[in-house]
């Protein structure tokens, strides 16, 4: 089983994808083939979320969740 990427690794990938879109455009066509890159707005949204995760030091999406059990009601 492959290791789950850390928020920092995912942020690096998102940053690279943003760079690719900015440098090469959103989509292009060669002959009859067309390539559509990821939506830039969604990449920026992912970037903000991942930057917040990296800044908070929280390693994963739900790693800061807790469960409480209240007994005796």
DRENKEPA-892470 format. One record per residue: residue number from 1; residue in three letters; chain; z, x, y of N, C-alpha, C, O, CB in turn. Coordinates in pm, whole numbers, plus 32768, in hexadecimal, padded with zeros to 4 digits. Glycine has a CB too. Layout:
BEGIN
<rec resi="NUM" resn="ALA" chain="A" n_Z="Z" n_X="X" n_Y="Y" ca_Z="Z" ca_X="X" ca_Y="Y" c_Z="Z" c_X="X" c_Y="Y" o_Z="Z" o_X="X" o_Y="Y" cb_Z="Z" cb_X="X" cb_Y="Y"/>
...
This chain:
BEGIN
<rec resi="1" resn="UNK" chain="A" n_Z="8000" n_X="8054" n_Y="7F8A" ca_Z="8000" ca_X="8000" ca_Y="8000" c_Z="8000" c_X="8059" c_Y="807C" o_Z="804B" o_X="80BA" o_Y="8083" cb_Z="807A" cb_X="7FA0" cb_Y="8000"/>
<rec resi="2" resn="UNK" chain="A" n_Z="7FAD" n_X="8038" n_Y="80DC" ca_Z="7FA2" ca_X="8088" ca_Y="8157" c_Z="801A" c_X="806E" c_Y="81B1" o_Z="8052" o_X="8000" o_Y="81B3" cb_Z="7F1E" cb_X="8067" cb_Y="81A2"/>
<rec resi="3" resn="UNK" chain="A" n_Z="8041" n_X="80D4" n_Y="81FC" ca_Z="80AF" ca_X="80C7" ca_Y="8259" c_Z="8083" c_X="8070" c_Y="82CF" o_Z="8011" o_X="8076" o_Y="82FB" cb_Z="80DF" cb_X="8151" cb_Y="828A"/>
<rec resi="4" resn="UNK" chain="A" n_Z="80E1" n_X="8020" n_Y="8300" ca_Z="80C6" ca_X="7FCF" ca_Y="8376" c_Z="80C5" c_X="802A" c_Y="83F0" o_Z="8122" o_X="8079" o_Y="8402" cb_Z="812F" cb_X="7F5D" cb_Y="8385"/>
<rec resi="5" resn="UNK" chain="A" n_Z="805F" n_X="801F" n_Y="8444" ca_Z="805C" ca_X="8077" ca_Y="84BB" c_Z="80CD" c_X="8054" c_Y="851B" o_Z="80F5" o_X="7FE1" o_Y="8527" cb_Z="7FD4" cb_X="806C" cb_Y="8502"/>
<rec resi="6" resn="UNK" chain="A" n_Z="80FE" n_X="80B9" n_Y="8560" ca_Z="8167" ca_X="80A5" ca_Y="85C3" c_Z="8129" c_X="8068" c_Y="8640" o_Z="80B0" o_X="806F" o_Y="8653" cb_Z="81B0" cb_X="812C" cb_Y="85E4"/>
<rec resi="7" resn="UNK" chain="A" n_Z="817C" n_X="802D" n_Y="8697" ca_Z="8146" ca_X="7FFA" ca_Y="8715" c_Z="80FE" c_X="8066" c_Y="8765" o_Z="8099" o_X="8048" o_Y="87A6" cb_Z="81B6" cb_X="7FBE" cb_Y="8768"/>
<rec resi="8" resn="UNK" chain="A" n_Z="812F" n_X="80E1" n_Y="8763" ca_Z="80ED" ca_X="814D" ca_Y="87AD" c_Z="8063" c_X="816A" c_Y="8772" o_Z="8003" o_X="817F" o_Y="87BD" cb_Z="8144" cb_X="81CC" cb_Y="87AC"/>
<rec resi="9" resn="UNK" chain="A" n_Z="8058" n_X="816C" n_Y="86EE" ca_Z="7FD6" ca_X="8183" ca_Y="86AE" c_Z="7F75" c_X="8112" c_Y="86CE" o_Z="7EFF" o_X="8129" o_Y="86E8" cb_Z="7FE7" cb_X="8191" cb_Y="8616"/>
<rec resi="10" resn="UNK" chain="A" n_Z="7FA9" n_X="8097" n_Y="86CB" ca_Z="7F54" ca_X="8024" ca_Y="86EC" c_Z="7F29" c_X="8029" c_Y="877F" o_Z="7EB8" o_X="8007" o_Y="87A0" cb_Z="7F9D" cb_X="7FA0" cb_Y="86CE"/>
<rec resi="11" resn="UNK" chain="A" n_Z="7F84" n_X="8053" n_Y="87D7" ca_Z="7F64" ca_X="8060" ca_Y="8865" c_Z="7EF6" c_X="80C8" c_Y="8878" o_Z="7E9B" o_X="80B4" o_Y="88C9" cb_Z="7FE1" cb_X="8087" cb_Y="88B6"/>
<rec resi="12" resn="UNK" chain="A" n_Z="7EFE" n_X="8137" n_Y="882F" ca_Z="7E95" ca_X="819D" ca_Y="8838" c_Z="7E0E" c_X="8165" c_Y="880F" o_Z="7DA8" o_X="8184" o_Y="884D" cb_Z="7EB9" cb_X="8216" cb_Y="87E1"/>
<rec resi="13" resn="UNK" chain="A" n_Z="7E0D" n_X="8113" n_Y="87A6" ca_Z="7D90" ca_X="80D6" ca_Y="8778" c_Z="7D59" c_X="8072" c_Y="87DD" o_Z="7CE1" o_X="806D" o_Y="87F5" cb_Z="7DA5" cb_X="8090" cb_Y="86F1"/>
<rec resi="14" resn="UNK" chain="A" n_Z="7DB2" n_X="8023" n_Y="8819" ca_Z="7D87" ca_X="7FC2" ca_Y="887E" c_Z="7D50" c_X="800B" c_Y="88F8" o_Z="7CEA" o_X="7FE2" o_Y="8930" cb_Z="7DFC" cb_X="7F66" cb_Y="88A6"/>
<rec resi="15" resn="UNK" chain="A" n_Z="7D93" n_X="8076" n_Y="8922" ca_Z="7D62" ca_X="80C4" ca_Y="8993" c_Z="7CD8" c_X="80FE" c_Y="8977" o_Z="7C82" o_X="8100" o_Y="89CF" cb_Z="7DC4" cb_X="8135" cb_Y="89B4"/>
<rec resi="16" resn="UNK" chain="A" n_Z="7CC3" n_X="812D" n_Y="88FD" ca_Z="7C3F" ca_X="8162" ca_Y="88D7" c_Z="7BD6" c_X="80F3" c_Y="88D9" o_Z="7B65" o_X="810A" o_Y="8903" cb_Z="7C45" cb_X="81A4" cb_Y="884B"/>
<rec resi="17" resn="UNK" chain="A" n_Z="7BFB" n_X="807D" n_Y="88AB" ca_Z="7B9D" ca_X="800C" ca_Y="88AB" c_Z="7B7A" c_X="7FE4" c_Y="893A" o_Z="7B06" o_X="7FC5" o_Y="8958" cb_Z="7BD8" cb_X="7F93" cb_Y="8860"/>
<rec resi="18" resn="UNK" chain="A" n_Z="7BDC" n_X="7FE4" n_Y="8993" ca_Z="7BC2" ca_X="7FC4" ca_Y="8A20" c_Z="7B63" c_X="802B" c_Y="8A5B" o_Z="7B05" o_X="8007" o_Y="8AA2" cb_Z="7C46" cb_X="7FC0" cb_Y="8A71"/>
<rec resi="19" resn="UNK" chain="A" n_Z="7B7B" n_X="80A9" n_Y="8A3E" ca_Z="7B22" ca_X="8113" ca_Y="8A6F" c_Z="7A94" c_X="8100" c_Y="8A3C" o_Z="7A34" o_X="8112" o_Y="8A88" cb_Z="7B57" cb_X="819C" cb_Y="8A44"/>
<rec resi="20" resn="UNK" chain="A" n_Z="7A85" n_X="80DC" n_Y="89BD" ca_Z="7A01" ca_X="80C5" ca_Y="8984" c_Z="79B8" c_X="8052" c_Y="89C8" o_Z="7940" o_X="805A" o_Y="89E3" cb_Z="7A0C" cb_X="80A9" cb_Y="88EF"/>
<rec resi="21" resn="UNK" chain="A" n_Z="7A01" n_X="7FE6" n_Y="89E4" ca_Z="79C3" ca_X="7F73" ca_Y="8A26" c_Z="799B" c_X="7F99" c_Y="8AB4" o_Z="792D" o_X="7F77" o_Y="8AE1" cb_Z="7A24" cb_X="7EFB" cb_Y="8A28"/>
<rec resi="22" resn="UNK" chain="A" n_Z="79F3" n_X="7FDF" n_Y="8AFB" ca_Z="79D5" ca_X="8005" ca_Y="8B85" c_Z="7960" c_X="8068" c_Y="8B8C" o_Z="790E" o_X="8061" o_Y="8BE8" cb_Z="7A50" cb_X="8040" cb_Y="8BC7"/>
<rec resi="23" resn="UNK" chain="A" n_Z="795A" n_X="80C3" n_Y="8B2E" ca_Z="78F0" ca_X="8128" ca_Y="8B2F" c_Z="786C" c_X="80F5" c_Y="8AF7" o_Z="7801" o_X="811A" o_Y="8B28" cb_Z="791D" cb_X="81A1" cb_Y="8AE0"/>
<rec resi="24" resn="UNK" chain="A" n_Z="7873" n_X="80A0" n_Y="8A92" ca_Z="77F9" ca_X="8076" ca_Y="8A4F" c_Z="77D2" c_X="7FE6" c_Y="8A63" o_Z="776A" o_X="7FBB" o_Y="8A30" cb_Z="7806" cb_X="808E" cb_Y="89C0"/>
<rec resi="25" resn="UNK" chain="A" n_Z="7820" n_X="7F9A" n_Y="8AAC" ca_Z="7801" ca_X="7F0E" ca_Y="8AC4" c_Z="783D" c_X="7EB3" c_Y="8A5A" o_Z="786A" o_X="7EE0" o_Y="89F1" cb_Z="776C" cb_X="7EFA" cb_Y="8AC9"/>
<rec resi="26" resn="UNK" chain="A" n_Z="783B" n_X="7E33" n_Y="8A79" ca_Z="7876" ca_X="7DCF" ca_Y="8A1F" c_Z="7821" c_X="7DBB" c_Y="89A2" o_Z="7857" o_X="7DA7" o_Y="8935" cb_Z="7886" cb_X="7D4A" cb_Y="8A68"/>
<rec resi="27" resn="UNK" chain="A" n_Z="779D" n_X="7DC2" n_Y="89B2" ca_Z="7744" ca_X="7DB3" ca_Y="893F" c_Z="76C1" c_X="7DFA" c_Y="895C" o_Z="769D" o_X="7E13" o_Y="89CF" cb_Z="772C" cb_X="7D1D" cb_Y="891E"/>
<rec resi="28" resn="UNK" chain="A" n_Z="767A" n_X="7E1A" n_Y="88F2" ca_Z="75F4" ca_X="7E52" ca_Y="8902" c_Z="75A0" c_X="7E30" c_Y="888A" o_Z="75D2" o_X="7E0B" o_Y="881F" cb_Z="75FA" cb_X="7EEB" cb_Y="8916"/>
<rec resi="29" resn="UNK" chain="A" n_Z="751E" n_X="7E3D" n_Y="889D" ca_Z="74BF" ca_X="7E16" ca_Y="8836" c_Z="745B" c_X="7E87" c_Y="8821" o_Z="7427" o_X="7EC1" o_Y="8880" cb_Z="7477" cb_X="7D92" cb_Y="885C"/>
<rec resi="30" resn="UNK" chain="A" n_Z="7442" n_X="7EA6" n_Y="87A1" ca_Z="73DE" ca_X="7F09" ca_Y="877B" c_Z="7382" c_X="7EC4" c_Y="8718" o_Z="73AA" o_X="7EA5" o_Y="86A7" cb_Z="741F" cb_X="7F8C" cb_Y="873D"/>
<rec resi="31" resn="UNK" chain="A" n_Z="7307" n_X="7EAC" n_Y="8742" ca_Z="72AA" ca_X="7E64" ca_Y="86EC" c_Z="72DD" c_X="7DD8" c_Y="86D2" o_Z="72F8" o_X="7D8D" o_Y="872F" cb_Z="7295" cb_X="7EAE" cb_Y="8668"/>
<rec resi="32" resn="UNK" chain="A" n_Z="72EB" n_X="7DB6" n_Y="8654" ca_Z="731C" ca_X="7D31" ca_Y="8631" c_Z="73B2" c_X="7D2E" c_Y="8618" o_Z="73EA" o_X="7CC5" o_Y="85F6" cb_Z="72D3" cb_X="7CFE" cb_Y="85B6"/>
<rec resi="33" resn="UNK" chain="A" n_Z="73F5" n_X="7DA0" n_Y="8627" ca_Z="7485" ca_X="7DA8" ca_Y="860E" c_Z="74D2" c_X="7DA6" c_Y="8691" o_Z="74A8" o_X="7DDF" o_Y="86F5" cb_Z="74A8" cb_X="7E27" cb_Y="85BE"/>
<rec resi="34" resn="UNK" chain="A" n_Z="7544" n_X="7D62" n_Y="868E" ca_Z="7597" ca_X="7D58" ca_Y="8705" c_Z="7627" c_X="7D78" c_Y="86E2" o_Z="7659" o_X="7D50" o_Y="8679" cb_Z="758D" cb_X="7CCC" cb_Y="8744"/>
<rec resi="35" resn="UNK" chain="A" n_Z="766B" n_X="7DC1" n_Y="873A" ca_Z="76F8" ca_X="7DE4" ca_Y="8729" c_Z="7746" c_X="7DA5" c_Y="879B" o_Z="7726" o_X="7DBB" o_Y="8810" cb_Z="770D" cb_X="7E7F" cb_Y="8725"/>
<rec resi="36" resn="UNK" chain="A" n_Z="77AB" n_X="7D58" n_Y="877A" ca_Z="7807" ca_X="7D1F" ca_Y="87DD" c_Z="788E" c_X="7D62" c_Y="87CB" o_Z="78CA" o_X="7D5C" o_Y="8760" cb_Z="7812" cb_X="7C83" cb_Y="87CE"/>
<rec resi="37" resn="UNK" chain="A" n_Z="78BC" n_X="7DA1" n_Y="8834" ca_Z="793F" ca_X="7DE2" ca_Y="882F" c_Z="79AC" c_X="7D7B" c_Y="8849" o_Z="7990" o_X="7D08" o_Y="886D" cb_Z="7947" cb_X="7E56" cb_Y="8897"/>
<rec resi="38" resn="UNK" chain="A" n_Z="7A28" n_X="7DA4" n_Y="8838" ca_Z="7A99" ca_X="7D4B" ca_Y="884D" c_Z="7A9B" c_X="7D1A" c_Y="88DE" o_Z="7A6A" o_X="7D5D" o_Y="8939" cb_Z="7B1E" cb_X="7D93" cb_Y="882B"/>
<rec resi="39" resn="UNK" chain="A" n_Z="7AD4" n_X="7CA4" n_Y="88F1" ca_Z="7AE0" ca_X="7C68" ca_Y="8976" c_Z="7B3F" c_X="7CBA" c_Y="89CB" o_Z="7BB2" o_X="7CD1" o_Y="89A4" cb_Z="7B0F" cb_X="7BD5" cb_Y="896C"/>
<rec resi="40" resn="UNK" chain="A" n_Z="7B10" n_X="7CE5" n_Y="8A40" ca_Z="7B5F" ca_X="7D3C" ca_Y="8A95" c_Z="7BE0" c_X="7CF9" c_Y="8AC3" o_Z="7C48" o_X="7D3B" o_Y="8ACB" cb_Z="7B0C" cb_X="7D67" cb_Y="8B0E"/>
<rec resi="41" resn="UNK" chain="A" n_Z="7BDD" n_X="7C79" n_Y="8AE1" ca_Z="7C57" ca_X="7C32" ca_Y="8B0C" c_Z="7CBF" c_X="7C32" c_Y="8A9E" o_Z="7D36" o_X="7C45" o_Y="8AB9" cb_Z="7C35" cb_X="7BA0" cb_Y="8B35"/>
<rec resi="42" resn="UNK" chain="A" n_Z="7C95" n_X="7C1D" n_Y="8A22" ca_Z="7CF4" ca_X="7C1F" ca_Y="89B1" c_Z="7D2A" c_X="7CAC" c_Y="899B" o_Z="7DA0" o_X="7CBD" o_Y="897A" cb_Z="7CB0" cb_X="7BEB" cb_Y="8930"/>
<rec resi="43" resn="UNK" chain="A" n_Z="7CD6" n_X="7D11" n_Y="89AD" ca_Z="7D06" ca_X="7D9A" ca_Y="899F" c_Z="7D70" c_X="7DBA" c_Y="8A08" o_Z="7DD4" o_X="7DFA" o_Y="89E9" cb_Z="7C90" cb_X="7DFD" cb_Y="89AB"/>
<rec resi="44" resn="UNK" chain="A" n_Z="7D5A" n_X="7D8E" n_Y="8A83" ca_Z="7DBE" ca_X="7DA6" ca_Y="8AEC" c_Z="7E41" c_X="7D5C" c_Y="8ACD" o_Z="7EAD" o_X="7D90" o_Y="8AE6" cb_Z="7D87" cb_X="7D79" cb_Y="8B75"/>
<rec resi="45" resn="UNK" chain="A" n_Z="7E36" n_X="7CE4" n_Y="8A96" ca_Z="7EAE" ca_X="7C98" ca_Y="8A6F" c_Z="7EFA" c_X="7CE2" c_Y="8A01" o_Z="7F74" o_X="7CEF" o_Y="8A07" cb_Z="7E88" cb_X="7C0A" cb_Y="8A40"/>
<rec resi="46" resn="UNK" chain="A" n_Z="7EB1" n_X="7D12" n_Y="899C" ca_Z="7EF0" ca_X="7D5E" ca_Y="8930" c_Z="7F2F" c_X="7DDD" c_Y="8967" o_Z="7F9C" o_X="7E04" o_Y="893D" cb_Z="7E89" cb_X="7D80" cb_Y="88C3"/>
<rec resi="47" resn="UNK" chain="A" n_Z="7EEA" n_X="7E1E" n_Y="89C5" ca_Z="7F1E" ca_X="7E99" ca_Y="8A00" c_Z="7FA3" c_X="7E80" c_Y="8A45" o_Z="8002" o_X="7ECD" o_Y="8A34" cb_Z="7EB8" cb_X="7ED3" cb_Y="8A65"/>
<rec resi="48" resn="UNK" chain="A" n_Z="7FAC" n_X="7E14" n_Y="8A93" ca_Z="802B" ca_X="7DF3" ca_Y="8AD8" c_Z="809B" c_X="7DDA" c_Y="8A74" o_Z="810B" o_X="7E0A" o_Y="8A86" cb_Z="8018" cb_X="7D77" cb_Y="8B33"/>
<rec resi="49" resn="UNK" chain="A" n_Z="807D" n_X="7D8E" n_Y="8A0B" ca_Z="80E3" ca_X="7D70" ca_Y="89A6" c_Z="8113" c_X="7DEF" c_Y="8960" o_Z="818A" o_X="7E03" o_Y="894C" cb_Z="80AC" cb_X="7D0D" cb_Y="893E"/>
<rec resi="50" resn="UNK" chain="A" n_Z="80B5" n_X="7E44" n_Y="893B" ca_Z="80D8" ca_X="7EC0" ca_Y="88F5" c_Z="8123" c_X="7F20" c_Y="8951" o_Z="817F" o_X="7F65" o_Y="8925" cb_Z="805B" cb_X="7F03" cb_Y="88BC"/>
<rec resi="51" resn="UNK" chain="A" n_Z="80FC" n_X="7F26" n_Y="89D0" ca_Z="8144" ca_X="7F7B" ca_Y="8A2E" c_Z="81D5" c_X="7F4E" c_Y="8A3B" o_Z="8230" o_X="7FA0" o_Y="8A45" cb_Z="8100" cb_X="7F7B" cb_Y="8AB7"/>
<rec resi="52" resn="UNK" chain="A" n_Z="81EB" n_X="7ECB" n_Y="8A3B" ca_Z="8273" ca_X="7E96" ca_Y="8A42" c_Z="82C2" c_X="7EBA" c_Y="89C5" o_Z="8338" o_X="7EDD" o_Y="89CE" cb_Z="8271" cb_X="7DFD" cb_Y="8A54"/>
<rec resi="53" resn="UNK" chain="A" n_Z="8281" n_X="7EB2" n_Y="8950" ca_Z="82C5" ca_X="7ED7" ca_Y="88D3" c_Z="82E9" c_X="7F6A" c_Y="88D2" o_Z="8358" o_X="7F8F" o_Y="88AB" cb_Z="826D" cb_X="7EB6" cb_Y="885A"/>
<rec resi="54" resn="UNK" chain="A" n_Z="828D" n_X="7FBE" n_Y="88FE" ca_Z="82A7" ca_X="804F" ca_Y="8901" c_Z="8318" c_X="806D" c_Y="8964" o_Z="8371" o_X="80BD" o_Y="8946" cb_Z="8225" cb_X="809F" cb_Y="8929"/>
<rec resi="55" resn="UNK" chain="A" n_Z="8314" n_X="802E" n_Y="89D9" ca_Z="837B" ca_X="8047" ca_Y="8A3F" c_Z="8404" c_X="8019" c_Y="8A11" o_Z="8469" o_X="8057" o_Y="8A33" cb_Z="8355" cb_X="8001" cb_Y="8AC2"/>
<rec resi="56" resn="UNK" chain="A" n_Z="840A" n_X="7FAB" n_Y="89C5" ca_Z="848B" ca_X="7F77" ca_Y="8999" c_Z="84C3" c_X="7FC3" c_Y="8922" o_Z="853A" o_X="7FBB" o_Y="8904" cb_Z="847E" cb_X="7EE4" cb_Y="8975"/>
<rec resi="57" resn="UNK" chain="A" n_Z="846D" n_X="800D" n_Y="88DE" ca_Z="849A" ca_X="8058" ca_Y="886A" c_Z="84A5" c_X="8003" c_Y="87ED" o_Z="84D5" o_X="8034" o_Y="8786" cb_Z="851D" cb_X="8097" cb_Y="8886"/>
<rec resi="58" resn="UNK" chain="A" n_Z="847B" n_X="7F86" n_Y="87F3" ca_Z="847F" ca_X="7F2D" ca_Y="8780" c_Z="840B" c_X="7F51" c_Y="8725" o_Z="8398" o_X="7F4B" o_Y="8750" cb_Z="847A" cb_X="7E96" cb_Y="87AB"/>
<rec resi="59" resn="UNK" chain="A" n_Z="8425" n_X="7F76" n_Y="86A7" ca_Z="83BA" ca_X="7FA6" ca_Y="8650" c_Z="8357" c_X="7F3C" c_Y="8621" o_Z="82E8" o_X="7F60" o_Y="85FC" cb_Z="83F5" cb_X="7FE5" cb_Y="85DB"/>
<rec resi="60" resn="UNK" chain="A" n_Z="837B" n_X="7EBE" n_Y="8620" ca_Z="831D" ca_X="7E5B" ca_Y="85EC" c_Z="832E" c_X="7DD4" c_Y="862F" o_Z="8385" o_X="7DC2" o_Y="8683" cb_Z="832E" cb_X="7E4C" cb_Y="8559"/>
<rec resi="61" resn="UNK" chain="A" n_Z="82DA" n_X="7D78" n_Y="8609" ca_Z="82D4" ca_X="7CF6" ca_Y="864B" c_Z="8357" c_X="7CA9" c_Y="8640" o_Z="8389" o_X="7C78" o_Y="86A5" cb_Z="8265" cb_X="7CA4" cb_Y="8611"/>
<rec resi="62" resn="UNK" chain="A" n_Z="8390" n_X="7C9C" n_Y="85CA" ca_Z="8409" ca_X="7C4C" ca_Y="85B8" c_Z="8484" c_X="7CA0" c_Y="8597" o_Z="84E7" o_X="7C6B" o_Y="8565" cb_Z="83F3" cb_X="7BE7" cb_Y="854B"/>
<rec resi="63" resn="UNK" chain="A" n_Z="847E" n_X="7D20" n_Y="85B3" ca_Z="84EE" ca_X="7D78" ca_Y="8590" c_Z="8569" c_X="7D60" c_Y="85E6" o_Z="85D5" o_X="7D92" o_Y="85C5" cb_Z="84C3" cb_X="7E06" cb_Y="859C"/>
<rec resi="64" resn="UNK" chain="A" n_Z="855B" n_X="7D17" n_Y="8655" ca_Z="85CF" ca_X="7CFD" ca_Y="86A9" c_Z="8607" c_X="7C71" c_Y="8695" o_Z="8654" o_X="7C40" o_Y="86E8" cb_Z="85A9" cb_X="7D11" cb_Y="873A"/>
<rec resi="65" resn="UNK" chain="A" n_Z="85E2" n_X="7C31" n_Y="8628" ca_Z="8613" ca_X="7BAA" ca_Y="8609" c_Z="868D" c_X="7BB2" c_Y="85AF" o_Z="8698" o_X="7C0B" o_Y="855A" cb_Z="85A6" cb_X="7B55" cb_Y="85C5"/>
<rec resi="66" resn="UNK" chain="A" n_Z="86E9" n_X="7B55" n_Y="85C3" ca_Z="8762" ca_X="7B51" ca_Y="8574" c_Z="8775" c_X="7AC5" c_Y="853C" o_Z="8741" o_X="7A64" o_Y="8573" cb_Z="87DC" cb_X="7B7C" cb_Y="85C8"/>
<rec resi="67" resn="UNK" chain="A" n_Z="87BF" n_X="7ABB" n_Y="84D1" ca_Z="87DE" ca_X="7A3B" ca_Y="8494" c_Z="8874" c_X="7A29" c_Y="849B" o_Z="88C0" o_X="7A83" o_Y="8476" cb_Z="87AA" cb_X="7A32" cb_Y="8401"/>
<rec resi="68" resn="UNK" chain="A" n_Z="889F" n_X="79B4" n_Y="84C9" ca_Z="892E" ca_X="7995" ca_Y="84D0" c_Z="894A" c_X="791F" c_Y="8475" o_Z="88FB" o_X="78C0" o_Y="846E" cb_Z="895B" cb_X="7975" cb_Y="8564"/>
<rec resi="69" resn="UNK" chain="A" n_Z="89BA" n_X="7925" n_Y="842E" ca_Z="89E3" ca_X="78B8" ca_Y="83D6" c_Z="8A69" c_X="7886" c_Y="840A" o_Z="8ACC" o_X="78CF" o_Y="840D" cb_Z="89ED" cb_X="78E6" cb_Y="833E"/>
<rec resi="70" resn="UNK" chain="A" n_Z="8A6B" n_X="7808" n_Y="8432" ca_Z="8AE4" ca_X="77CB" ca_Y="8466" c_Z="8B1C" c_X="776E" c_Y="83FB" o_Z="8ADE" o_X="770B" o_Y="83D6" cb_Z="8AC9" cb_X="777E" cb_Y="84EB"/>
<rec resi="71" resn="UNK" chain="A" n_Z="8B94" n_X="7790" n_Y="83CA" ca_Z="8BD3" ca_X="7741" ca_Y="8362" c_Z="8C4E" c_X="76FA" c_Y="839C" o_Z="8C81" o_X="771F" o_Y="8405" cb_Z="8BFB" cb_X="779A" cb_Y="82E8"/>
<rec resi="72" resn="UNK" chain="A" n_Z="8C7A" n_X="7694" n_Y="8355" ca_Z="8CF6" ca_X="7651" ca_Y="837B" c_Z="8CE4" c_X="75DE" c_Y="83DB" o_Z="8D42" o_X="75B8" o_Y="8420" cb_Z="8D53" cb_X="76B3" cb_Y="83B8"/>
<rec resi="73" resn="UNK" chain="A" n_Z="8C70" n_X="75A7" n_Y="83E1" ca_Z="8C5C" ca_X="7532" ca_Y="8439" c_Z="8C81" c_X="74B6" c_Y="83F0" o_Z="8C78" o_X="7449" o_Y="8428" cb_Z="8BCC" cb_X="7528" cb_Y="846A"/>
